[in-house]
Amino acid sequence: VYFSDVLCIIPVKKTKTLAQILRHKRFKVTQGTPCLIVTVRGSKFDEFYRKKNIVLEE
């Protein structure tokens, strides 16, 4: 699970609640809808998505 800002994607730890994610300093709600990107770890799409974007590990 990731969320994205203008420059990169930020992975979300499985232990984080939605409230914690929404309070993250880089998380932005657009038009009233929070957006998370969900991929299957190790899938071809996940590998492609991570290579295509800058991943900011926090």
N, C-alpha and C positions, 0 to 999 in steps of 0.2 A: 504494500500500500504506500502510495506517495501522494504528496500534493505539490503543486507547482507554483513558482513565482515567475517573474518575467525572465530571469536568467537561468534558472536551474530547477531540478526536481529535488524534493526533500523526502527521504524515506521516513515512514512512520513506524515506530516500534509497536508490536502487537499488544503490549501492555498499556498503551496510551488510550485514554477515554476520548470520546468525541469532544467533550468540553476542554480537555487539555490541548487537543489539536487546534480547536478554534481559537484558543488563547495564544497560540504560538505567534511570535512577533512577525514572522514572514507569511502567515496564512492570511489570505484575503478572501472575503465572501463577495461574490459578484452577483448583482441583482437579487440579493437575498437568498442565494442558494450556495451552500458550501460544496466544493467539488474535490473529490478524492479520486485518484487513479489506482485501480486494483489490477494487478497482474499475477500470474502464476509463477512463483519463483522457479527459476531454472528453465522456463519455457523459452522457445525461440523468440517469441514476442518480447518477453521480459529482457532477454539479452540484447535484442535490437533496440528496445526503448532506452535501456541504460547506456548503450553506446551512442545513441543519437543525442542524448541530453547530458548536460553536466549534472552529476549527482553530488549533492552537498550532504555529506555525512555529518550528523550532529551528535 
